[in-house]
Amino acid sequence: MEQFNDDITLSSGRWWRRFTLFLTFSVLMPLATACNRFSSQTSSCVRCHKSIENVSKNHTDCISCHGGNPETTDKTASHLSMFGPRNPSDPRFWEKSCGRCHRYQLERVKSNLMYTNTGMIKNIQLTWEGDDKRLFATEGMKQFNAAGQQIQTFSVAELNNLSGELYRKFCSQCHVGIETGDVFGASHASGCAACHFPYNDVATYMGNDPTVRGKSPYSASHTLTGLPDNQVCSRCHNRSGRIALSYEGLYDGNNGLVPTRGGLPGPKMISGARNVVHIAPDVHAAAGMDCIDCHTSRDVMGDGFAYENMYRQTEISCADCHGDAGKPPQYVVISREHEEPLRESGQYKMRVRYGMRMILTAKGKPYSNVYTQNGKVVVLGKRSGKLFTSTVITGTPEHTISGHGRLECYSCHSRTVVQCYGCHTRYDKTEQGRDFVKKMDTPGRFSETEDYRTLYPFPLALNQRGKISPVTPGCQTFITVAEPDGSLSKDEYVARFKGKQQLRFAPFYSHNTGKHAVGCAECHANPTFLGFGQHIVEGRSIKGTLLCPLSDSKPLDGFLTMDKGKVRAYSAITRENSRPLNQQEVQRTLAVNLCLVCHASAKDPIYRKRINYRDLDDSLHHRLLAPR
């Protein structure tokens, strides 16, 4: 008996470990198998949906995502408790479907601008009705901003004015909370599936399930796309700023139905019956990089905080990978086993490893695919597995020119910037229009025409960061409203902004970057870059020439005039702290032309110091600048 007690004492540690392990399995196994309770052999789902593709190796059970009853062969009974007829990731159901396992991702998406669209709605309000001190979003909710302050948003369904109508009937089709299934080349699902179950151009299922094949609107396949390709982004980002088109090197001209090159339409058809022609693609696209190779998941899916504008949510900058004039790219060493780059890279062609030096974003967070190795910055293609080497420009002569410290990188390196001038919007209450948020037809239908579009040159102004950047019309709108009796309550009306009836421009990055920058003489000698638009120069005066009958004293494609050396702004730059260049800035920029005649190279030592125009008073410059 004594020996027996000793045996128990000696083995008590081993016994307790075995008991704990048994208890753990007893509790967790039912949970672990909850997502796979019904195999393809026993589920009635696959008896009807034969040969349907597995979502992924981790998603093999139908009901864990779709709901429903897999134990009955009656179609109506089995579908009765499903999360929607087709898409369980729709926001109406995502708490019960995707959110059950992917809570971290869902909470980020719920505050993401692609879902809330607070920035778009806010800027429409500022343009057409002014700020009423309320922040509207896709749905009303309480969220937190990046400063940790709680903010309240109100549902855009309650915005009963022209701004609300425009968003719900016109803009909202690109919003990821709403399905768009009938637009060629631009249809997408709602919720998580908008990016992770892509539609093809005709929104038709072309997989192996015979019961669904050929039906629309469905994703092209039942297979999960963990890492979306560029076509997913292009489904939405082919309108307005057209950044997806510019990135790929495509341009839809002034109107897709009008010949665009050589008297013929473009070689490719996209949404809205538009033809596109080929232009130079972004240098990153030409190298083979996808959108997601630059943009982090926090850019695309959100970081959990609510933002009012896109530029606040976006966390990347050119300097992250290329450095700036005085500081090279910064990095952090992966030192813990659960850091985000380790988790996120699980789907990449190459996984991030412990000890790697990951490059930091402009917000100080590590990339999951950009690292430094042997003194070089390397970008890993998340989908392709390709390795791209990023050129570091820190300290190079072209990037240490005195006076250029306020320039955004893309002010010089943008090949093109899409500029749509004269947007004429008509809201006709005699016709019915689809309200995509309220899911019903109501009186009022929108239509748009434009006056003019161009790519280059492009105007520059100060953006919200106090940096000089390209700007584009945003939104340069003339509004006509036809009442139910056909009378016009507004006739080509220019809305008030910042207390004045004026057009406006918005800071913009076109996603059409080139390795070679805009030439020095080109930028300093062409007033179009400074905001004068198409123009004629008469002595010390600059006059705009692109006139619209509705704006005959204020040209469409600029925001500055110069009369006998005096510079005035007549349009606004949106975003806080943004403004056109002032008179002193314009005069200094144009004065550099005197130097460029002889000092044309950025490597010239005079550009390493602040320009002193008194240097022109010596005998050499007097002789060179004397009238001939």
C-alpha positions as CSV (number, residue, x, y, z in Angstrom):
1,M,0.0,0.0,0.0
2,E,2.9,2.3,0.8
3,Q,4.6,1.5,-2.5
4,F,1.3,2.1,-4.3
5,N,1.0,5.6,-2.7
6,D,4.5,6.4,-3.7
7,D,3.8,5.5,-7.3
8,I,0.8,7.8,-7.3
9,T,2.9,10.6,-5.9
10,L,5.7,10.1,-8.4
11,S,3.4,10.1,-11.4
12,S,0.9,12.8,-10.2
13,G,2.5,15.5,-12.5
14,R,2.2,13.2,-15.5
15,W,-1.3,12.2,-14.5
16,W,-2.5,15.8,-14.1
17,R,-1.1,16.7,-17.5
18,R,-2.9,13.9,-19.2
19,F,-6.2,14.8,-17.4
20,T,-5.8,18.4,-18.4
21,L,-5.2,17.4,-22.0
22,F,-8.2,15.1,-22.0
23,L,-10.4,17.9,-20.5
24,T,-9.1,20.4,-23.1
25,F,-10.0,18.1,-26.0
26,S,-13.4,17.3,-24.5
27,V,-14.3,21.0,-24.4
28,L,-12.6,22.2,-27.6
29,M,-13.2,19.4,-30.0
30,P,-17.0,20.2,-30.4
31,L,-16.0,23.8,-31.2
32,A,-13.3,22.8,-33.6
33,T,-15.6,20.5,-35.5
34,A,-18.5,23.0,-35.5
35,C,-17.3,24.4,-38.8
36,N,-17.0,20.9,-40.3
37,R,-19.8,18.9,-38.8
38,F,-21.2,17.8,-42.2
39,S,-18.8,16.3,-44.7
40,S,-19.3,16.4,-48.4
41,Q,-20.5,12.8,-48.1
42,T,-23.3,13.4,-45.6
43,S,-24.4,17.0,-46.4
44,S,-27.4,17.5,-48.5
45,C,-25.9,20.7,-49.8
46,V,-23.3,18.9,-52.0
47,R,-25.9,16.4,-53.2
48,C,-27.5,19.3,-55.2
49,H,-24.5,21.5,-55.7
50,K,-22.3,18.8,-57.2
51,S,-18.7,19.6,-58.1
52,I,-18.9,23.0,-56.4
53,E,-15.4,24.3,-55.6
54,N,-14.2,24.3,-52.0
55,V,-13.9,27.8,-50.7
56,S,-10.4,27.0,-49.4
57,K,-8.6,24.3,-47.4
58,N,-9.9,26.0,-44.2
59,H,-13.5,26.4,-45.4
60,T,-14.8,23.0,-46.2
61,D,-18.2,23.0,-44.6
62,C,-21.2,24.8,-46.2
63,I,-23.3,25.7,-43.1
64,S,-20.6,27.4,-41.1
65,C,-20.6,30.2,-43.7
66,H,-24.1,29.9,-45.4
67,G,-26.2,28.6,-42.6
68,G,-29.1,26.5,-43.6
69,N,-30.1,22.9,-42.8
70,P,-27.8,20.3,-44.4
71,E,-29.8,17.3,-43.0
72,T,-32.9,17.7,-45.2
73,T,-33.2,17.0,-48.9
74,D,-36.1,19.5,-49.3
75,K,-34.7,22.6,-51.0
76,T,-37.0,25.0,-49.4
77,A,-36.5,23.6,-45.9
78,S,-32.7,23.4,-46.3
79,H,-32.5,27.0,-47.5
80,L,-34.9,28.5,-45.0
81,S,-32.4,29.4,-42.4
82,M,-29.6,30.4,-44.7
83,F,-27.8,33.8,-44.4
84,G,-29.2,35.3,-47.5
85,P,-29.8,33.4,-50.8
86,R,-26.3,33.9,-52.2
87,N,-23.9,35.9,-50.1
88,P,-23.5,35.2,-46.4
89,S,-20.9,38.0,-46.1
90,D,-23.4,40.7,-46.8
91,P,-23.4,43.2,-43.9
92,R,-26.8,42.0,-42.9
93,F,-25.3,38.6,-42.0
94,W,-21.6,39.1,-41.6
95,E,-21.8,39.0,-37.8
96,K,-23.1,35.5,-38.0
97,S,-20.9,34.3,-40.9
98,C,-17.5,35.8,-41.5
99,G,-17.4,37.6,-38.2
100,R,-17.7,34.5,-36.1
101,C,-14.1,33.5,-37.0
102,H,-12.7,36.7,-38.4
103,R,-13.7,39.1,-35.6
104,Y,-10.5,41.2,-35.9
105,Q,-10.9,41.7,-39.6
106,L,-14.7,42.4,-39.4
107,E,-14.2,45.2,-36.7
108,R,-11.7,46.9,-39.0
109,V,-13.9,46.7,-42.1
110,K,-16.9,48.1,-40.2
111,S,-14.9,51.4,-39.6
112,N,-13.2,51.3,-43.0
113,L,-13.9,54.2,-45.5
114,M,-14.7,51.7,-48.2
115,Y,-17.7,50.7,-46.1
116,T,-18.6,53.9,-44.2
117,N,-17.9,56.3,-47.1
118,T,-17.9,59.1,-44.6
119,G,-15.3,61.1,-46.7
120,M,-17.3,60.9,-49.9
121,I,-20.5,61.9,-48.3
122,K,-18.9,64.7,-46.3
123,N,-17.3,66.2,-49.4
124,I,-20.6,66.0,-51.4
125,Q,-22.2,67.9,-48.5
126,L,-19.5,70.5,-48.4
127,T,-19.9,71.0,-52.2
128,W,-23.7,71.2,-52.4
129,E,-25.2,72.0,-49.0
130,G,-22.4,73.1,-46.7
131,D,-21.4,71.5,-43.4
132,D,-24.3,70.8,-41.0
133,K,-21.9,69.6,-38.3
134,R,-23.1,66.0,-38.5
135,L,-21.0,63.1,-40.0
136,F,-23.0,60.8,-42.2
137,A,-22.0,57.2,-43.1
138,T,-23.5,54.1,-44.6
139,E,-25.1,53.3,-41.3
140,G,-25.4,55.2,-38.0
141,M,-23.0,53.9,-35.4
142,K,-20.6,54.9,-32.6
143,Q,-16.9,54.6,-33.4
144,F,-13.6,55.9,-32.3
145,N,-11.2,58.1,-34.2
146,A,-7.4,57.7,-34.2
147,A,-7.1,60.0,-31.2
148,G,-9.3,57.6,-29.2
149,Q,-12.3,60.0,-29.2
150,Q,-15.8,58.5,-29.7
151,I,-17.7,59.9,-32.7
152,Q,-21.2,59.4,-33.8
153,T,-22.1,58.9,-37.4
154,F,-25.6,59.1,-38.8
155,S,-27.1,56.9,-41.5
156,V,-27.0,58.4,-45.0
157,A,-30.6,57.1,-45.4
158,E,-31.5,60.0,-43.2
159,L,-29.8,62.6,-45.3
160,N,-32.8,63.9,-47.1
161,N,-31.3,66.5,-49.4
162,L,-29.5,66.6,-52.8
163,S,-26.3,65.3,-51.3
164,G,-28.0,62.3,-49.7
165,E,-29.8,61.6,-53.0
166,L,-26.7,61.8,-55.0
167,Y,-24.8,59.4,-52.8
168,R,-27.6,56.9,-52.5
169,K,-28.6,56.9,-56.2
170,F,-25.2,57.6,-57.9
171,C,-22.1,57.0,-55.8
172,S,-23.1,54.1,-53.6
173,Q,-22.8,51.4,-56.2
174,C,-19.1,51.3,-55.6
175,H,-19.6,51.0,-51.8
176,V,-18.7,47.6,-50.5
177,G,-21.8,47.3,-48.4
178,I,-24.0,47.2,-51.5
179,E,-24.1,44.6,-54.3
180,T,-23.8,45.8,-57.9
181,G,-24.7,43.0,-60.3
182,D,-25.8,44.6,-63.5
183,V,-22.9,46.9,-64.6
184,F,-20.5,45.4,-67.2
185,G,-17.0,45.4,-65.9
186,A,-17.8,47.0,-62.6
187,S,-20.1,44.6,-60.7
188,H,-19.2,43.3,-57.3
189,A,-20.7,41.5,-54.3
190,S,-21.4,43.2,-51.0
191,G,-19.5,42.8,-47.8
192,C,-16.4,40.7,-47.5
193,A,-17.2,39.0,-50.8
194,A,-16.8,42.3,-52.7
195,C,-13.0,41.7,-52.6
196,H,-12.6,38.1,-51.7
197,F,-15.1,36.5,-54.2
198,P,-14.6,38.6,-57.3
199,Y,-17.1,38.9,-60.1
200,N,-16.1,38.6,-63.7
201,D,-17.1,41.3,-66.2
202,V,-20.7,39.9,-66.5
203,A,-21.1,39.0,-62.9
204,T,-21.8,35.3,-63.8
205,Y,-20.8,32.1,-62.1
206,M,-18.6,30.0,-64.4
207,G,-17.5,27.3,-61.9
208,N,-18.3,23.6,-61.8
209,D,-21.6,23.6,-59.9
210,P,-24.3,22.8,-62.6
211,T,-27.2,24.2,-60.5
212,V,-25.7,27.7,-60.5
213,R,-23.4,27.8,-63.6
214,G,-24.4,30.6,-65.9
215,K,-26.5,32.4,-63.3
216,S,-26.0,36.1,-62.3
217,P,-25.2,37.9,-60.2
218,Y,-22.7,35.5,-58.7
219,S,-18.9,35.5,-58.2
220,A,-17.0,33.9,-61.0
221,S,-16.0,31.0,-58.8
222,H,-16.9,29.6,-55.4
223,T,-13.2,29.8,-54.5
224,L,-12.0,32.3,-51.9
225,T,-9.4,34.9,-53.2
226,G,-7.3,35.7,-50.1
227,L,-5.1,38.2,-52.0
228,P,-7.2,40.3,-54.4
229,D,-5.7,41.1,-57.8
230,N,-5.8,44.5,-59.6
231,Q,-9.1,43.7,-61.4
232,V,-10.8,43.5,-58.0
233,C,-9.7,47.1,-57.3
234,S,-10.6,48.2,-60.8
235,R,-14.2,47.2,-60.4
236,C,-14.7,50.4,-58.4
237,H,-11.7,52.6,-59.0
238,N,-12.3,53.2,-62.7
239,R,-14.5,56.3,-62.2
240,S,-14.0,59.7,-60.6
241,G,-10.2,59.9,-60.2
242,R,-9.8,56.8,-62.3
243,I,-6.7,55.7,-60.4
244,A,-7.1,52.0,-61.4
245,L,-7.1,53.0,-65.1
246,S,-4.1,55.4,-64.7
247,Y,-2.1,52.7,-62.8
248,E,-2.6,50.2,-65.5
249,G,-1.9,52.7,-68.3
250,L,-5.5,53.1,-69.6
251,Y,-7.4,56.3,-70.4
252,D,-11.1,56.6,-71.3
253,G,-10.9,59.9,-73.2
254,N,-13.4,62.7,-73.1
255,N,-16.2,60.2,-73.7
256,G,-16.0,56.5,-74.3
257,L,-18.4,56.7,-77.3
258,V,-16.3,59.3,-79.1
259,P,-13.3,58.3,-81.2
260,T,-10.2,58.7,-79.0
261,R,-7.2,57.9,-81.2
262,G,-6.7,57.8,-85.0
263,G,-10.4,58.3,-85.6
264,L,-11.2,55.0,-84.0
265,P,-12.5,54.0,-80.6
266,G,-10.1,52.6,-78.0
267,P,-9.1,49.0,-78.2
268,K,-10.8,47.9,-74.9
269,M,-14.3,48.3,-73.6
270,I,-15.0,49.0,-69.9
271,S,-18.0,49.9,-67.8
272,G,-20.4,52.5,-69.0
273,A,-19.8,51.7,-72.7
274,R,-16.5,53.5,-72.4
275,N,-13.6,52.7,-74.7
276,V,-10.0,53.1,-73.4
277,V,-6.7,53.7,-75.1
278,H,-3.3,52.8,-73.8
279,I,-1.0,55.4,-72.1
280,A,2.2,54.9,-70.2
281,P,1.4,52.8,-67.1
282,D,2.6,53.6,-63.6
283,V,6.2,52.6,-63.2
284,H,5.2,50.1,-60.4
285,A,2.6,48.5,-62.6
286,A,5.1,48.2,-65.5
287,A,7.4,46.3,-63.2
288,G,4.7,43.8,-62.3
289,M,3.5,45.1,-58.9
290,D,-0.1,44.7,-57.8
291,C,-2.0,47.3,-55.9
292,I,-1.7,45.3,-52.7
293,D,2.1,45.2,-53.0
294,C,2.1,48.9,-52.0
295,H,-1.1,49.2,-50.0
296,T,-1.2,47.5,-46.6
297,S,-4.3,45.6,-45.3
298,R,-4.8,48.6,-43.0
299,D,-5.1,50.8,-46.0
300,V,-7.6,48.6,-47.7
301,M,-9.5,47.0,-44.8
302,G,-9.0,49.8,-42.2
303,D,-7.1,49.7,-39.0
304,G,-10.1,49.8,-36.6
305,F,-10.3,53.6,-36.4
306,A,-12.9,55.8,-38.1
307,Y,-11.6,58.4,-40.5
308,E,-13.4,61.3,-42.3
309,N,-11.1,61.4,-45.4
310,M,-9.2,58.9,-47.4
311,Y,-5.8,60.6,-46.9
312,R,-6.1,60.0,-43.2
313,Q,-6.7,56.3,-43.5
314,T,-4.0,55.7,-46.0
315,E,-0.8,55.0,-44.2
316,I,1.8,54.6,-47.0
317,S,4.0,57.2,-48.7
318,C,6.7,57.2,-51.4
319,A,9.3,57.9,-48.8
320,D,8.6,54.6,-47.0
321,C,10.5,52.7,-49.6
322,H,12.5,55.4,-51.3
323,G,13.5,57.6,-48.4
324,D,13.4,61.4,-48.7
325,A,16.1,64.1,-49.1
326,G,17.6,63.7,-45.7
327,K,16.4,60.4,-44.2
328,P,16.5,56.8,-45.7
329,P,13.7,54.3,-45.2
330,Q,13.1,53.3,-41.6
331,Y,12.7,49.7,-40.3
332,V,11.9,47.6,-37.3
333,V,13.2,44.1,-36.5
334,I,10.7,41.4,-36.1
335,S,11.3,40.2,-32.5
336,R,8.1,38.6,-31.3
337,E,6.4,35.5,-32.6
338,H,2.9,37.0,-33.0
339,E,3.7,40.3,-34.8
340,E,1.3,41.2,-37.6
341,P,3.8,40.8,-40.5
342,L,4.3,37.2,-39.5
343,R,0.5,36.5,-39.5
344,E,-0.3,38.4,-42.6
345,S,2.4,36.9,-44.7
346,G,1.0,33.4,-44.2
347,Q,-0.7,33.6,-47.6
348,Y,2.2,35.2,-49.4
349,K,4.6,33.3,-51.7
350,M,7.3,33.9,-49.1
351,R,6.6,34.2,-45.4
352,V,8.2,36.8,-43.2
353,R,10.6,35.3,-40.7
354,Y,11.7,36.2,-37.2
355,G,14.6,38.7,-37.2
356,M,13.8,40.3,-40.6
357,R,14.0,44.1,-40.8
358,M,10.6,45.3,-41.9
359,I,10.3,48.7,-43.5
360,L,7.9,51.1,-41.6
361,T,5.0,53.0,-43.1
362,A,4.4,56.7,-42.8
363,K,2.4,55.9,-39.7
364,G,5.2,54.0,-38.1
365,K,3.7,50.5,-38.6
366,P,5.6,47.7,-40.3
367,Y,4.9,46.5,-43.8
368,S,4.3,42.8,-44.1
369,N,6.1,42.5,-47.5
370,V,8.8,45.2,-47.5
371,Y,12.1,44.7,-45.8
372,T,15.7,45.7,-46.0
373,Q,18.4,43.2,-46.8
374,N,22.1,43.7,-47.6
375,G,21.6,47.5,-47.6
376,K,18.7,47.3,-50.1
377,V,15.0,47.8,-49.8
378,V,13.1,44.8,-51.2
379,V,9.4,44.6,-52.0
380,L,7.9,41.2,-52.1
381,G,5.0,40.7,-54.5
382,K,2.4,39.2,-52.2
383,R,0.6,37.3,-55.0
384,S,3.4,36.8,-57.5
385,G,6.4,36.1,-55.2
386,K,8.5,38.4,-57.3
387,L,11.2,40.5,-55.5
388,F,11.4,44.2,-56.5
389,T,14.4,46.4,-55.4
390,S,13.4,49.9,-54.4
391,T,15.8,52.8,-55.3
392,V,16.7,54.9,-52.3
393,I,17.0,58.6,-53.3
394,T,18.3,60.0,-50.0
395,G,21.0,62.7,-50.6
396,T,20.9,62.6,-54.4
397,P,21.3,66.0,-56.1
398,E,17.8,66.0,-57.7
399,H,16.2,65.5,-54.4
400,T,18.1,68.0,-52.3
401,I,17.3,71.2,-54.3
402,S,16.8,74.1,-51.9
403,G,13.2,75.2,-51.9
404,H,11.8,71.8,-53.0
405,G,11.3,70.6,-49.4
406,R,7.6,71.2,-49.6
407,L,7.0,69.2,-52.8
408,E,5.3,65.9,-52.6
409,C,7.2,63.2,-54.5
410,Y,4.4,62.8,-57.0
411,S,4.3,66.5,-57.8
412,C,7.4,65.9,-60.0
413,H,7.0,62.2,-60.7
414,S,3.3,62.1,-61.9
415,R,3.2,61.3,-65.6
416,T,-0.5,62.3,-65.9
417,V,-3.3,63.5,-63.7
418,V,-6.9,63.0,-64.9
419,Q,-8.7,66.3,-64.8
420,C,-12.5,66.5,-65.6
421,Y,-13.6,70.0,-66.1
422,G,-17.2,71.3,-66.2
423,C,-19.3,68.5,-64.6
424,H,-22.9,69.2,-65.4
425,T,-25.2,67.2,-63.1
426,R,-29.0,67.0,-63.7
427,Y,-31.5,65.7,-61.1
428,D,-34.8,65.1,-62.7
429,K,-37.7,64.5,-60.3
430,T,-40.0,63.7,-63.2
431,E,-38.3,60.3,-63.5
432,Q,-37.8,57.4,-61.1
433,G,-34.3,56.5,-59.9
434,R,-33.0,53.6,-57.9
435,D,-32.0,54.3,-54.3
436,F,-29.4,51.6,-53.7
437,V,-29.3,52.2,-50.0
438,K,-33.0,52.1,-49.4
439,K,-33.4,49.4,-52.1
440,M,-36.4,51.1,-53.8
441,D,-37.2,53.3,-56.7
442,T,-38.1,56.9,-55.8
443,P,-38.7,60.1,-57.8
444,G,-35.5,61.7,-59.0
445,R,-32.9,60.5,-61.4
446,F,-29.3,61.7,-61.9
447,S,-27.4,62.2,-65.2
448,E,-24.0,63.7,-65.9
449,T,-22.1,65.3,-68.8
450,E,-18.7,67.0,-68.8
451,D,-17.1,69.8,-70.8
452,Y,-13.5,68.8,-71.1
453,R,-10.9,66.3,-69.8
454,T,-7.1,66.4,-69.9
455,L,-4.2,64.5,-68.5
456,Y,-1.3,66.9,-68.7
457,P,-0.1,69.4,-67.6
458,F,-1.7,69.5,-64.2
459,P,-2.1,72.3,-61.6
460,L,-0.3,72.3,-58.3
461,A,-1.4,73.7,-54.9
462,L,-0.9,73.2,-51.2
463,N,-2.6,70.1,-49.8
464,Q,-3.8,69.2,-46.3
465,R,-0.2,68.4,-45.2
466,G,1.1,71.8,-46.2
467,K,2.9,70.1,-49.2
468,I,2.7,71.2,-52.8
469,S,0.8,68.5,-54.7
470,P,-1.2,68.0,-57.9
471,V,-4.9,69.0,-57.6
472,T,-7.8,68.1,-59.8
473,P,-11.4,69.3,-60.0
474,G,-13.2,67.9,-57.0
475,C,-16.0,68.3,-57.8
476,Q,-16.5,71.0,-60.3
477,T,-20.2,70.8,-60.5
478,F,-23.0,72.8,-62.2
479,I,-26.3,71.6,-60.9
480,T,-29.7,71.5,-62.6
481,V,-32.8,70.4,-60.6
482,A,-36.0,69.7,-62.5
483,E,-39.1,69.6,-60.1
484,P,-42.0,67.1,-60.6
485,D,-43.9,69.7,-62.7
486,G,-40.9,70.1,-65.0
487,S,-39.9,73.5,-63.7
488,L,-36.2,74.2,-62.8
489,S,-35.5,75.1,-59.2
490,K,-31.8,75.2,-60.0
491,D,-30.4,75.9,-63.5
492,E,-26.7,75.1,-63.9
493,Y,-26.2,76.4,-60.3
494,V,-22.6,76.7,-58.9
495,A,-22.8,75.8,-55.2
496,R,-21.4,78.0,-52.5
497,F,-18.2,76.8,-50.7
498,K,-16.4,78.6,-47.8
499,G,-19.0,81.4,-48.1
500,K,-18.5,82.0,-51.8
501,Q,-20.1,80.8,-54.9
502,Q,-17.1,79.1,-56.4
503,L,-15.7,76.0,-58.1
504,R,-13.1,73.9,-56.3
505,F,-10.2,71.6,-56.7
506,A,-8.9,68.7,-54.5
507,P,-5.4,67.4,-53.7
508,F,-4.9,64.2,-55.6
509,Y,-2.4,61.4,-56.3
510,S,-3.1,60.0,-59.8
511,H,-1.3,56.6,-59.4
512,N,0.5,57.2,-62.7
513,T,4.0,57.6,-61.5
514,G,7.1,57.8,-63.7
515,K,10.8,57.3,-63.0
516,H,11.7,60.5,-64.8
517,A,10.4,63.7,-63.3
518,V,8.7,66.7,-64.9
519,G,11.5,68.9,-66.3
520,C,12.7,72.0,-64.3
521,A,12.1,74.5,-67.1
522,E,8.7,72.8,-67.9
523,C,7.4,73.3,-64.4
524,H,8.9,76.7,-63.7
525,A,8.0,78.2,-67.1
526,N,4.5,76.9,-67.7
527,P,1.9,78.8,-65.6
528,T,-0.5,75.9,-66.1
529,F,1.4,74.0,-63.4
530,L,0.9,77.0,-61.0
531,G,-2.9,77.0,-61.4
532,F,-3.5,79.3,-64.3
533,G,-4.9,76.7,-66.7
534,Q,-4.8,77.2,-70.5
535,H,-3.7,80.8,-70.8
536,I,-2.1,83.6,-72.7
537,V,0.6,85.8,-71.2
538,E,0.4,89.6,-71.8
539,G,3.3,91.4,-70.1
540,R,2.8,90.9,-66.4
541,S,-0.7,89.5,-66.8
542,I,-1.9,85.9,-67.3
543,K,-5.4,85.3,-68.7
544,G,-7.2,82.0,-68.8
545,T,-8.7,80.8,-72.1
546,L,-10.8,77.7,-71.3
547,L,-14.1,79.5,-70.8
548,C,-17.5,78.0,-70.1
549,P,-20.7,80.0,-71.0
550,L,-21.7,79.5,-67.3
551,S,-18.3,80.7,-66.0
552,D,-17.1,83.2,-68.7
553,S,-15.2,85.3,-66.2
554,K,-13.6,82.4,-64.4
555,P,-11.9,79.7,-66.6
556,L,-12.7,76.1,-65.7
557,D,-9.2,74.6,-65.7
558,G,-7.5,76.9,-63.3
559,F,-7.9,78.8,-60.1
560,L,-5.5,81.8,-60.4
561,T,-5.4,85.0,-62.5
562,M,-2.6,87.5,-62.7
563,D,-3.3,91.2,-63.5
564,K,-0.2,93.4,-63.8
565,G,1.7,91.2,-61.4
566,K,-1.1,90.8,-58.9
567,V,-2.2,87.2,-58.3
568,R,-5.8,86.4,-57.2
569,A,-7.5,83.0,-56.5
570,Y,-11.0,82.5,-57.7
571,S,-11.6,78.8,-56.8
572,A,-11.0,76.9,-53.6
573,I,-8.8,73.9,-52.7
574,T,-10.8,71.4,-50.6
575,R,-9.4,69.7,-47.5
576,E,-8.4,71.6,-44.4
577,N,-5.3,73.9,-44.5
578,S,-5.2,73.6,-48.4
579,R,-5.0,76.6,-50.6
580,P,-3.7,77.8,-54.0
581,L,-0.2,79.2,-54.3
582,N,0.0,82.8,-53.2
583,Q,1.5,85.7,-55.1
584,Q,4.9,85.5,-53.5
585,E,5.1,81.7,-54.2
586,V,4.1,82.2,-57.9
587,Q,6.6,85.0,-58.4
588,R,9.4,83.0,-56.8
589,T,8.6,80.0,-59.0
590,L,8.5,82.0,-62.2
591,A,11.7,83.9,-61.3
592,V,13.7,80.6,-61.3
593,N,13.5,80.7,-65.1
594,L,16.2,83.4,-65.1
595,C,18.6,80.9,-63.5
596,L,17.5,77.8,-65.6
597,V,18.8,79.4,-68.8
598,C,22.4,78.7,-67.7
599,H,21.9,76.4,-64.7
600,A,19.8,73.7,-66.3
601,S,21.2,70.7,-64.3
602,A,19.9,69.8,-60.8
603,K,23.5,68.9,-59.9
604,D,24.6,72.5,-60.3
605,P,25.9,73.7,-56.9
606,I,23.7,76.8,-56.8
607,Y,20.7,74.6,-56.1
608,R,22.2,73.3,-52.9
609,K,21.6,76.7,-51.2
610,R,18.7,79.1,-51.0
611,I,18.5,81.3,-54.1
612,N,19.6,84.9,-53.5
613,Y,18.3,87.0,-56.3
614,R,20.7,89.8,-55.4
615,D,23.4,87.5,-57.0
616,L,22.0,88.7,-60.3
617,D,23.3,92.2,-59.7
618,D,27.0,91.5,-60.4
619,S,28.6,92.5,-63.6
620,L,28.5,89.0,-65.2
621,H,24.7,88.7,-64.8
622,H,24.1,92.3,-65.8
623,R,25.9,91.6,-69.0
624,L,24.0,88.3,-69.6
625,L,20.6,89.8,-68.7
626,A,21.0,93.0,-70.6
627,P,18.4,93.6,-73.3
628,R,19.6,92.7,-76.8
